[in-house]
C-alpha cells in the first residue's frame, strides 16, 4: 500500500477578491518553494481557481477546491463537478467540511478513482464571525 503524504492546506473560505487571491498565491509560492516535508495546497473560492492556478503553476503548491458535487452532470444549480474541477487544474478537494447537518437525501460519495485526492477539513470551529 502506498504511504499517504501529509497535506497542509489553507482554506480561504469565502474571503479574498481576485487581486488579493493572486497576491497571496504568489507570496505562498515564493515563501514555500523549499518546503518538501509536507504537501501544500491552497483552497481559494471557486471563482478564483483559474487565476490562482496560473499563479502557482510551476510551484509545488497543489490547487484544491472547497467542495464538489456528488453528481457527475445534471441540473444542479451552483454545483461544481469533479470533471469541471480537474479541467481548471484542481488535484485535491475538501470533503466533509460541514457546518450543520448535510442536506436531506444527499450523501458524500468518493471522487472517481484516480480523479481528485480527497481531503478532510479539521480545525474549523463552525462559528460565524460577528
C-alpha positions as CSV (number, residue, x, y, z in Angstrom):
1,X,0.0,0.0,0.0
2,X,1.3,3.4,-0.9
3,X,2.0,5.7,2.1
4,X,-0.2,8.8,2.3
5,X,1.6,12.1,2.3
6,X,0.6,14.8,4.8
7,X,-1.2,17.7,3.1
8,X,-1.3,21.1,4.8
9,X,-4.0,23.2,3.1
10,X,-5.2,26.7,3.6
11,X,-8.9,27.0,3.1
12,X,-9.7,30.6,2.1
13,X,-13.4,30.0,2.6
14,X,-15.5,33.0,1.3
15,X,-12.7,35.5,1.7
16,X,-10.4,37.4,-0.8
17,X,-11.0,39.0,-4.1
18,X,-9.2,38.4,-7.4
19,X,-6.2,40.7,-6.6
20,X,-5.7,39.5,-3.1
21,X,-6.0,35.9,-4.2
22,X,-3.3,36.4,-6.7
23,X,-1.1,38.2,-4.2
24,X,-1.5,35.5,-1.6
25,X,-0.8,32.7,-4.0
26,X,2.3,34.5,-5.3
27,X,3.6,35.1,-1.8
28,X,3.0,31.5,-0.8
29,X,4.7,30.1,-3.9
30,X,7.7,32.2,-3.1
31,X,7.9,31.6,0.6
32,X,7.2,27.8,0.4
33,X,9.4,27.0,-2.6
34,X,11.8,25.0,-0.4
35,X,9.2,23.1,1.7
36,X,9.4,19.4,1.0
37,X,8.4,17.7,4.2
38,X,4.7,18.1,3.5
39,X,2.5,18.7,0.5
40,X,0.9,22.2,0.5
41,X,-2.4,23.1,-1.0
42,X,-4.5,26.2,-1.3
43,X,-8.3,26.2,-1.4
44,X,-9.5,29.5,-2.9
45,X,-13.1,30.3,-3.6
46,X,-14.4,28.6,-6.8
47,X,-14.4,31.8,-8.9
48,X,-10.6,32.3,-8.3
49,X,-9.5,28.8,-9.0
50,X,-8.2,29.6,-12.6
51,X,-6.3,32.7,-11.6
52,X,-4.8,31.1,-8.6
53,X,-3.9,28.0,-10.7
54,X,-2.0,30.3,-13.1
55,X,-0.2,32.0,-10.2
56,X,1.0,28.7,-8.6
57,X,1.9,27.0,-11.9
58,X,5.4,25.6,-11.7
59,X,5.4,25.6,-7.9
60,X,4.9,22.5,-5.6
61,X,1.6,24.0,-4.3
62,X,-1.5,21.9,-5.1
63,X,-4.7,23.6,-6.1
64,X,-7.7,22.4,-4.0
65,X,-11.4,23.0,-4.3
66,X,-13.5,23.7,-1.2
67,X,-16.3,21.4,-2.3
68,X,-17.5,19.1,-5.1
69,X,-21.0,18.0,-6.1
70,X,-21.8,14.3,-5.6
71,X,-23.2,14.1,-9.2
72,X,-21.2,14.0,-12.4
73,X,-23.6,16.1,-14.5
74,X,-27.1,17.5,-14.3
75,X,-29.3,20.4,-13.4
76,X,-27.7,21.2,-10.1
77,X,-27.6,25.0,-10.0
78,X,-24.4,26.4,-8.5
79,X,-22.7,23.0,-8.1
80,X,-19.2,22.0,-9.4
81,X,-18.4,18.5,-10.8
82,X,-15.2,16.6,-10.5
83,X,-14.6,17.0,-14.2
84,X,-15.0,20.7,-14.0
85,X,-12.5,20.9,-11.2
86,X,-10.0,18.8,-13.0
87,X,-10.4,21.0,-16.1
88,X,-9.1,24.0,-14.1
89,X,-6.2,22.1,-12.5
90,X,-7.6,21.0,-9.2
91,X,-5.9,18.0,-7.7
92,X,-7.4,18.0,-4.2
93,X,-10.9,18.6,-2.9
94,X,-12.1,19.1,0.6
95,X,-14.9,16.8,1.6
96,X,-16.8,16.5,4.8
97,X,-16.4,20.2,5.9
98,X,-19.9,20.6,7.2
99,X,-21.4,23.2,9.4
100,X,-24.8,21.8,10.4
101,X,-26.4,18.7,9.0
102,X,-25.9,17.6,5.4
103,X,-28.8,18.3,3.0
104,X,-31.5,15.6,3.1
105,X,-31.4,12.9,0.5
106,X,-27.8,13.7,-0.5
107,X,-24.7,12.0,0.8
108,X,-21.0,12.3,0.1
109,X,-19.6,9.9,-2.3
110,X,-16.0,9.4,-3.2
111,X,-14.5,11.1,-6.3
112,X,-13.9,8.8,-9.3
113,X,-10.9,6.6,-8.8
114,X,-7.7,8.5,-9.5
115,X,-9.6,11.7,-10.3
116,X,-9.0,14.0,-7.4
117,X,-7.5,13.3,-4.0
118,X,-10.0,13.9,-1.1
119,X,-9.0,15.9,1.9
120,X,-10.9,16.4,5.1
121,X,-11.1,19.6,6.9
122,X,-10.1,19.8,10.6
123,X,-9.8,22.7,12.9
124,X,-12.7,24.8,11.8
125,X,-14.9,25.9,14.7
126,X,-18.0,26.4,12.6
127,X,-18.6,29.8,14.2
128,X,-19.5,32.7,12.1
129,X,-17.8,36.0,12.5
130,X,-19.7,38.8,14.3
